[in-house]
Amino acid sequence: MYPKIKFGNHIGKYIRNLRKEKQMGLDELAESTGLDVVFLDLIERDVKTISLETLLKIAKVLNIKLKDMEEYRLP
C-alpha cells in the first residue's frame, strides 16, 4: 500500500524541470519509461492527469522519491 501523497497542480512542470536538469530528452524519458512521447508532453504541460503507476515509472527513471515530488512547489 502506498502512502497518501497530495501533489500540486504543477507536477508536470516539476517533471519537465527535473528531466531538463538531468539533461534528458523527452524521447529518452519515453523510451526509459515505456510511455508515449506525446503522452509525456501532455503530462509535462499539465494538460493530462497522471496516474500513480505512471508517476512511479517516471520517478524511477528520474531517480526521485515520490515524497520529494509531494514537497515540490513552483518558485
C-alpha positions as CSV (number, residue, x, y, z in Angstrom):
1,M,0.0,0.0,0.0
2,Y,1.3,3.4,-0.9
3,P,1.2,6.3,1.5
4,K,-1.3,9.1,0.7
5,I,0.5,11.9,-1.1
6,K,-1.0,15.1,-2.4
7,F,0.5,16.5,-5.5
8,G,0.1,20.1,-6.6
9,N,-1.4,21.1,-9.9
10,H,2.0,21.6,-11.4
11,I,3.5,18.2,-11.1
12,G,4.1,18.1,-14.9
13,K,6.2,21.3,-14.7
14,Y,8.2,19.7,-12.0
15,I,8.8,16.6,-14.0
16,R,9.9,18.7,-17.0
17,N,12.3,20.8,-14.9
18,L,13.8,17.7,-13.3
19,R,14.2,16.0,-16.7
20,K,15.9,19.0,-18.1
21,E,18.2,19.3,-15.1
22,K,19.3,15.7,-15.8
23,Q,19.8,16.7,-19.4
24,M,17.4,14.1,-20.6
25,G,15.3,14.5,-23.7
26,L,11.6,13.8,-23.8
27,D,12.3,10.9,-26.2
28,E,14.8,9.4,-23.7
29,L,12.3,9.6,-20.9
30,A,9.6,8.0,-23.1
31,E,11.9,5.1,-24.0
32,S,13.0,4.5,-20.4
33,T,9.5,4.5,-19.1
34,G,7.8,2.8,-22.0
35,L,5.4,5.7,-22.3
36,D,4.5,7.6,-25.4
37,V,6.3,10.9,-26.1
38,V,3.0,12.8,-26.8
39,F,1.5,11.5,-23.6
40,L,4.6,12.6,-21.6
41,D,4.4,16.0,-23.3
42,L,0.8,16.4,-22.2
43,I,1.7,15.5,-18.7
44,E,4.6,17.9,-18.6
45,R,2.3,20.7,-19.8
46,D,-0.2,19.8,-17.1
47,V,-2.8,19.0,-19.7
48,K,-3.1,15.3,-18.8
49,T,-3.6,14.0,-15.3
50,I,-1.1,11.4,-14.2
51,S,-1.8,8.0,-12.5
52,L,0.2,6.7,-9.6
53,E,1.6,3.9,-11.8
54,T,2.8,6.4,-14.4
55,L,4.2,8.7,-11.7
56,L,6.2,5.7,-10.3
57,K,7.7,4.9,-13.7
58,I,8.8,8.5,-14.2
59,A,10.1,8.8,-10.6
60,K,12.2,5.7,-11.0
61,V,13.8,6.8,-14.3
62,L,14.4,10.3,-12.9
63,N,15.8,8.8,-9.6
64,I,13.5,10.7,-7.3
65,K,11.2,9.7,-4.5
66,L,7.5,10.4,-4.5
67,K,7.9,12.2,-1.2
68,D,10.2,14.7,-2.9
69,M,7.6,15.3,-5.6
70,E,5.0,15.9,-3.0
71,E,7.1,18.6,-1.4
72,Y,7.8,20.5,-4.6
73,R,6.3,23.9,-5.0
74,L,6.7,26.1,-8.0
75,P,9.0,29.1,-7.3
